[in-house]
Amino acid sequence: MTLGVFMFYLISATILFFSVLTIASRKMLRAAIYLLFVLVATAGFYFLLNYQFLAGVQLTLYAGGIVVLIIFSILLTSHISHKFERPAAWKLWMGLSVLVAGSGTALWVLLLQPFSKNPAVKEVPVTMHLIGNQLLSLEKNGYVLPFELISILLLAAMVAAIVVAKKENN
């Protein structure tokens, strides 16, 4: 077993372990911290694939930005000690049945798909200059306008969540 294969299995196990802890944790702050570990480990996959740019975006935008916003919202709304109730037994069984059905469907599709290379599609060389121009472009396939719209939407959602959470305490 090569080091790359070993790292793949280690990162996969880390993601699976902390994903289960994220949804199984009854404490809100711990779930956010476990989510941070999942997102950092996901960046590890990008590093394994030599996609350093995507790994950097994953670390700064998701692990560094979104999770920090979630943690700050938890801390600002005084829900740090909030503990979720145990779900009812029927909800656990329904969740388990959705898990089995979704996993079975995904495996069925993955195992039946041949994944052959399409010879009609030609490869386009990707450079950092091209990526930078795409990110800063307002033209077709540009990302500036969607990024700004999503940032405004996230800001509005965070402000609304804090206002709603503060009204519960009064």
C-alpha positions as a printed NumPy array, in Angstrom:
array([[  0.   ,   0.   ,   0.   ],
       [  1.455,   3.333,  -1.043],
       [  1.454,   6.452,   1.084],
       [ -1.16 ,   8.098,  -1.163],
       [ -3.575,   5.191,  -0.746],
       [ -2.96 ,   5.141,   2.999],
       [ -3.658,   8.892,   3.231],
       [ -6.842,   8.441,   1.188],
       [ -8.145,   5.82 ,   3.616],
       [ -7.065,   7.874,   6.641],
       [ -8.806,  11.019,   5.383],
       [-11.898,   8.996,   4.405],
       [-12.089,   7.438,   7.866],
       [-11.639,  10.864,   9.464],
       [-14.458,  12.353,   7.387],
       [-16.8  ,   9.447,   8.125],
       [-16.018,   9.497,  11.852],
       [-16.493,  13.241,  12.319],
       [-19.55 ,  13.298,  10.04 ],
       [-21.261,  10.773,  12.278],
       [-20.22 ,  12.765,  15.346],
       [-21.565,  15.956,  13.749],
       [-25.059,  14.589,  13.323],
       [-25.051,  12.439,  16.472],
       [-23.811,  15.11 ,  18.871],
       [-26.512,  16.556,  21.069],
       [-24.472,  19.654,  21.94 ],
       [-24.616,  22.39 ,  19.308],
       [-21.094,  23.771,  19.77 ],
       [-19.514,  20.326,  19.575],
       [-21.419,  19.592,  16.361],
       [-20.025,  22.797,  14.827],
       [-16.475,  21.826,  15.845],
       [-16.924,  18.336,  14.368],
       [-18.155,  19.959,  11.148],
       [-14.948,  22.011,  11.111],
       [-12.904,  18.793,  11.25 ],
       [-14.924,  17.337,   8.364],
       [-14.315,  20.395,   6.196],
       [-10.583,  20.472,   6.975],
       [-10.302,  16.77 ,   6.111],
       [-12.146,  17.446,   2.84 ],
       [ -9.411,  19.924,   1.977],
       [ -7.011,  17.011,   2.486],
       [ -8.647,  15.253,  -0.474],
       [ -7.986,  18.288,  -2.64 ],
       [ -4.338,  18.279,  -1.571],
       [ -4.109,  14.575,  -2.468],
       [ -5.423,  15.395,  -5.951],
       [ -2.909,  18.258,  -6.32 ],
       [ -5.706,  20.848,  -6.394],
       [ -4.01 ,  23.304,  -4.074],
       [ -6.254,  26.177,  -5.168],
       [ -9.452,  24.297,  -4.285],
       [ -7.89 ,  23.136,  -1.024],
       [ -7.117,  26.746,  -0.146],
       [-10.664,  27.807,  -1.021],
       [-12.039,  24.941,   1.069],
       [ -9.935,  25.955,   4.062],
       [-10.533,  29.69 ,   3.855],
       [-14.15 ,  29.83 ,   2.721],
       [-15.742,  26.84 ,   4.403],
       [-13.517,  25.858,   7.307],
       [-12.334,  29.382,   8.01 ],
       [-15.437,  31.369,   7.154],
       [-18.696,  29.478,   7.375],
       [-17.869,  27.393,  10.451],
       [-16.473,  30.418,  12.266],
       [-19.735,  32.249,  11.49 ],
       [-21.718,  29.318,  12.856],
       [-19.611,  29.178,  16.02 ],
       [-19.878,  32.948,  16.54 ],
       [-23.656,  32.774,  16.093],
       [-23.856,  30.036,  18.714],
       [-21.707,  32.043,  21.106],
       [-23.482,  35.371,  20.44 ],
       [-26.959,  33.96 ,  20.973],
       [-26.09 ,  32.385,  24.331],
       [-26.888,  28.873,  23.125],
       [-23.471,  27.494,  24.007],
       [-24.906,  25.029,  26.52 ],
       [-27.928,  24.136,  24.372],
       [-28.45 ,  20.403,  24.256],
       [-30.749,  18.804,  21.687],
       [-33.387,  16.346,  22.844],
       [-33.091,  12.7  ,  21.962],
       [-35.044,  11.992,  18.773],
       [-38.032,   9.694,  18.904],
       [-37.488,   6.06 ,  17.929],
       [-39.573,   6.367,  14.753],
       [-37.411,   9.287,  13.596],
       [-34.288,   7.19 ,  14.082],
       [-35.791,   4.343,  12.039],
       [-36.914,   6.726,   9.301],
       [-33.427,   8.268,   9.177],
       [-31.857,   4.83 ,   9.009],
       [-34.183,   3.782,   6.18 ],
       [-33.329,   6.955,   4.225],
       [-29.627,   6.235,   4.833],
       [-29.943,   2.683,   3.5  ],
       [-32.031,   3.754,   0.489],
       [-29.724,   6.65 ,  -0.385],
       [-26.555,   4.604,   0.032],
       [-28.019,   1.753,  -2.   ],
       [-29.04 ,   4.098,  -4.811],
       [-25.629,   5.797,  -4.863],
       [-23.78 ,   2.459,  -4.906],
       [-26.102,   1.082,  -7.591],
       [-25.44 ,   4.073,  -9.851],
       [-21.69 ,   4.083,  -9.189],
       [-21.264,   0.371,  -9.826],
       [-23.313,   0.36 , -13.043],
       [-21.696,   3.473, -14.561],
       [-18.76 ,   2.579, -16.849],
       [-17.02 ,   5.977, -16.396],
       [-15.27 ,   5.894, -19.753],
       [-13.423,   8.9  , -21.106],
       [-15.353,  10.821, -23.746],
       [-13.102,  11.311, -26.783],
       [-15.31 ,  14.136, -28.13 ],
       [-14.422,  16.379, -25.198],
       [-11.028,  17.995, -25.544],
       [ -8.983,  19.01 , -22.545],
       [ -8.505,  22.688, -21.841],
       [ -5.288,  23.731, -20.129],
       [ -6.045,  25.404, -16.816],
       [ -3.653,  28.026, -15.476],
       [ -3.799,  30.264, -12.434],
       [ -4.237,  33.251, -14.758],
       [ -7.329,  31.637, -16.315],
       [ -8.776,  30.771, -12.896],
       [ -8.207,  34.325, -11.651],
       [ -9.874,  35.828, -14.709],
       [-12.881,  33.527, -14.306],
       [-13.252,  34.392, -10.615],
       [-13.1  ,  38.146, -11.226],
       [-15.122,  38.204, -14.436],
       [-18.578,  39.691, -14.905],
       [-18.854,  38.063, -18.337],
       [-20.337,  34.675, -19.181],
       [-19.196,  32.019, -16.659],
       [-17.903,  34.726, -14.301],
       [-18.222,  34.307, -10.549],
       [-18.228,  37.832,  -9.109],
       [-21.971,  38.457,  -9.219],
       [-23.042,  35.036,  -7.818],
       [-20.422,  35.333,  -5.083],
       [-21.702,  38.776,  -4.049],
       [-25.331,  37.625,  -4.087],
       [-24.547,  34.598,  -1.954],
       [-22.545,  36.701,   0.51 ],
       [-25.496,  39.102,   0.927],
       [-27.85 ,  36.139,   1.378],
       [-25.575,  34.598,   4.031],
       [-25.287,  37.921,   5.852],
       [-29.07 ,  38.356,   5.855],
       [-29.547,  34.788,   7.113],
       [-27.056,  35.298,   9.948],
       [-28.632,  38.608,  11.024],
       [-32.107,  37.057,  10.899],
       [-30.971,  34.036,  12.918],
       [-29.471,  36.255,  15.602],
       [-32.588,  38.45 ,  15.763],
       [-34.869,  35.412,  16.063],
       [-32.625,  33.818,  18.693],
       [-32.473,  37.024,  20.756],
       [-36.293,  37.369,  20.704],
       [-36.678,  33.932,  22.332],
       [-34.79 ,  35.052,  25.443],
       [-37.014,  38.099,  26.108]])
